[in-house]
Amino acid sequence: MIKSGGSFFYKGQRCTIGAVIQIKGLPYMVTASHIFQGEGDHLLVGGRELAVSKILKAFDLALIELPPDCMFEITKLGSAAELEQALLVNDLHVIKCRVVNAGTSLLYLGFRCRDLPEPGDSGSPILQAGKVVGFISSITMDTCMGTAISSNILRSLIG
């Protein structure tokens, strides 16, 4: 089952699915684009080889169209609540954080310095109240702060 927080593999490395959305009736897997070299890159998800369909560099998002016959779960999107607890969730671990500031396209997150996301966590969903409010994009190790792409960007793609 392809779903938010699940894994895929790119060049032998485990990576994280941020969300599964539908655009114009077609299912797409969404993750951070900075892990890929570009559109057309091949990855392995759910035992299938797929290709990156679209890169939205301005938002650090990659869209991968899913075949209609694969099993997937559409992601429930929420809106970030500032100064509230959140969770970075993937199939390896859950990391607590706090939404420090929420803009239209970015969320700013505070992490405990002893429990920071790792490189394979790029694209991991950030959840509040069980809904995805963003996807981790970067971490600043010395300040224990991170940035995430807001789920508002995905809502704009959905229409």
Backbone torsions as a table, in degrees:
resi	resn	phi	psi	omega
1	MET	NA	122.7	179.1
2	ILE	-89.0	118.8	-177.3
3	LYS	-153.7	166.2	178.7
4	SER	-54.4	131.9	180.0
5	GLY	88.6	-9.0	178.3
6	GLY	-77.0	179.5	-176.3
7	SER	-112.1	154.9	166.0
8	PHE	-141.4	169.5	-177.7
9	PHE	-122.9	133.8	178.2
10	TYR	-132.4	120.8	-177.8
11	LYS	52.1	39.9	176.6
12	GLY	80.1	-2.6	-178.3
13	GLN	-101.6	140.4	174.9
14	ARG	-73.0	133.1	178.2
15	CYS	-131.7	169.2	-172.7
16	THR	-116.9	138.3	175.4
17	ILE	-82.3	124.2	179.3
18	GLY	-79.7	-43.3	-177.7
19	ALA	-163.0	165.9	169.5
20	VAL	-125.6	122.0	-177.8
21	ILE	-129.4	168.8	173.3
22	GLN	-115.7	131.0	176.1
23	ILE	-122.0	118.7	-178.0
24	LYS	52.5	41.0	176.3
25	GLY	82.0	-3.8	-179.6
26	LEU	-104.2	138.1	179.7
27	PRO	-79.9	136.9	177.4
28	TYR	-132.2	139.8	169.7
29	MET	-90.9	139.5	-178.1
30	VAL	-122.1	138.3	175.6
31	THR	-153.3	-178.2	178.7
32	ALA	-71.7	133.8	-178.1
33	SER	-79.7	-21.2	-175.2
34	HIS	-65.5	-12.2	178.3
35	ILE	-81.2	-16.4	-177.7
36	PHE	-100.9	159.5	173.4
37	GLN	-81.8	-32.3	179.3
38	GLY	170.0	-176.9	178.3
39	GLU	-60.9	144.1	-178.8
40	GLY	91.4	-12.8	176.8
41	ASP	-58.7	142.4	-178.4
42	HIS	-97.0	143.6	178.4
43	LEU	-141.1	165.3	-178.8
44	LEU	-118.3	121.7	178.7
45	VAL	-139.3	130.5	179.7
46	GLY	56.1	32.8	179.9
47	GLY	78.7	6.2	-179.9
48	ARG	-116.6	144.8	174.4
49	GLU	-90.8	123.5	179.2
50	LEU	-124.9	171.1	179.6
51	ALA	-126.1	149.1	175.5
52	VAL	-65.6	122.2	-177.5
53	SER	-84.4	-41.6	-174.2
54	LYS	-151.7	139.0	174.5
55	ILE	-112.9	127.7	173.8
56	LEU	-109.4	83.0	-173.3
57	LYS	-57.3	-37.9	-178.0
58	ALA	-60.1	-24.1	-178.1
59	PHE	-116.5	3.6	-178.1
60	ASP	57.1	42.0	179.7
61	LEU	-120.0	139.4	173.3
62	ALA	-117.7	135.8	177.1
63	LEU	-110.9	130.6	178.9
64	ILE	-123.4	113.7	-180.0
65	GLU	-69.6	133.9	-179.9
66	LEU	-96.9	141.3	176.1
67	PRO	-63.2	143.7	-176.6
68	PRO	-64.2	-20.6	-178.2
69	ASP	-90.9	4.9	179.5
70	CYS	-90.9	158.4	179.3
71	MET	-86.8	126.1	178.5
72	PHE	-147.0	161.7	178.1
73	GLU	-123.5	122.0	178.6
74	ILE	-68.2	136.1	-176.8
75	THR	-81.3	137.1	173.9
76	LYS	-85.4	121.3	-178.5
77	LEU	-99.0	141.3	176.9
78	GLY	-124.8	-178.4	176.0
79	SER	-113.8	137.1	-175.5
80	ALA	-68.6	136.8	172.8
81	ALA	-101.9	119.4	-177.8
82	GLU	-66.5	147.5	178.7
83	LEU	59.9	27.2	177.3
84	GLU	-116.6	155.1	177.7
85	GLN	-64.8	150.8	176.3
86	ALA	-146.0	170.5	179.0
87	LEU	-132.2	132.9	167.2
88	LEU	-89.6	123.1	-172.8
89	VAL	-127.9	130.6	167.8
90	ASN	-147.3	-178.2	-174.3
91	ASP	-74.7	-1.4	176.3
92	LEU	-101.6	-36.7	-177.0
93	HIS	-163.4	171.3	175.1
94	VAL	-123.7	129.8	-179.9
95	ILE	-122.3	126.5	178.7
96	LYS	-75.5	144.3	175.2
97	CYS	-152.9	-178.3	178.8
98	ARG	-136.3	136.4	174.2
99	VAL	-77.9	111.9	-177.7
100	VAL	-84.5	-39.0	-179.5
101	ASN	-153.1	142.6	-178.9
102	ALA	-127.9	113.2	175.8
103	GLY	-99.0	-173.2	-179.4
104	THR	-65.4	-41.1	-176.9
105	SER	-115.3	-15.9	-178.7
106	LEU	-128.7	149.7	170.4
107	LEU	-114.4	143.2	175.0
108	TYR	-110.3	126.5	-172.0
109	LEU	-117.7	144.7	172.5
110	GLY	-110.6	131.8	179.2
111	PHE	-116.3	157.4	169.7
112	ARG	-71.5	133.8	-174.7
113	CYS	-62.0	-22.1	179.5
114	ARG	-91.1	0.5	-176.9
115	ASP	-141.5	70.4	-176.9
116	LEU	-98.9	152.3	172.9
117	PRO	-60.9	154.9	-179.8
118	GLU	-108.8	168.2	-178.0
119	PRO	-52.5	-37.9	179.4
120	GLY	-71.3	-5.6	-179.3
121	ASP	-86.3	-6.1	178.7
122	SER	-53.6	133.4	-179.4
123	GLY	88.6	-6.6	-179.6
124	SER	-62.4	141.8	179.4
125	PRO	-71.0	146.3	172.2
126	ILE	-106.5	123.6	-175.8
127	LEU	-113.1	142.4	167.0
128	GLN	-135.6	135.0	-179.5
129	ALA	51.8	35.5	176.4
130	GLY	76.3	4.8	179.5
131	LYS	-117.8	148.8	-180.0
132	VAL	-76.8	121.9	178.8
133	VAL	-107.8	-10.7	179.4
134	GLY	-177.9	-178.5	-178.1
135	PHE	-137.8	127.1	-176.1
136	ILE	-62.1	133.0	-179.2
137	SER	-115.4	-43.2	-178.6
138	SER	-153.3	161.0	179.5
139	ILE	-132.9	139.9	171.4
140	THR	-107.4	106.3	-171.7
141	MET	-61.8	-40.2	-174.8
142	ASP	-72.1	-20.5	178.2
143	THR	-108.9	-6.9	-178.0
144	CYS	59.5	34.2	179.2
145	MET	-113.2	154.1	178.3
146	GLY	-139.5	161.8	172.9
147	THR	-118.2	147.9	178.9
148	ALA	-135.4	147.9	175.3
149	ILE	-77.4	129.5	-178.1
150	SER	-71.0	146.9	175.5
151	SER	-64.7	-15.6	175.3
152	ASN	-57.3	-34.1	179.8
153	ILE	-63.9	-43.2	179.5
154	LEU	-66.4	-40.0	178.4
155	ARG	-60.7	-34.4	178.1
156	SER	-68.8	-30.4	177.7
157	LEU	-73.4	-37.1	-178.6
158	ILE	-67.0	-34.0	177.9
159	GLY	104.5	NA	NA
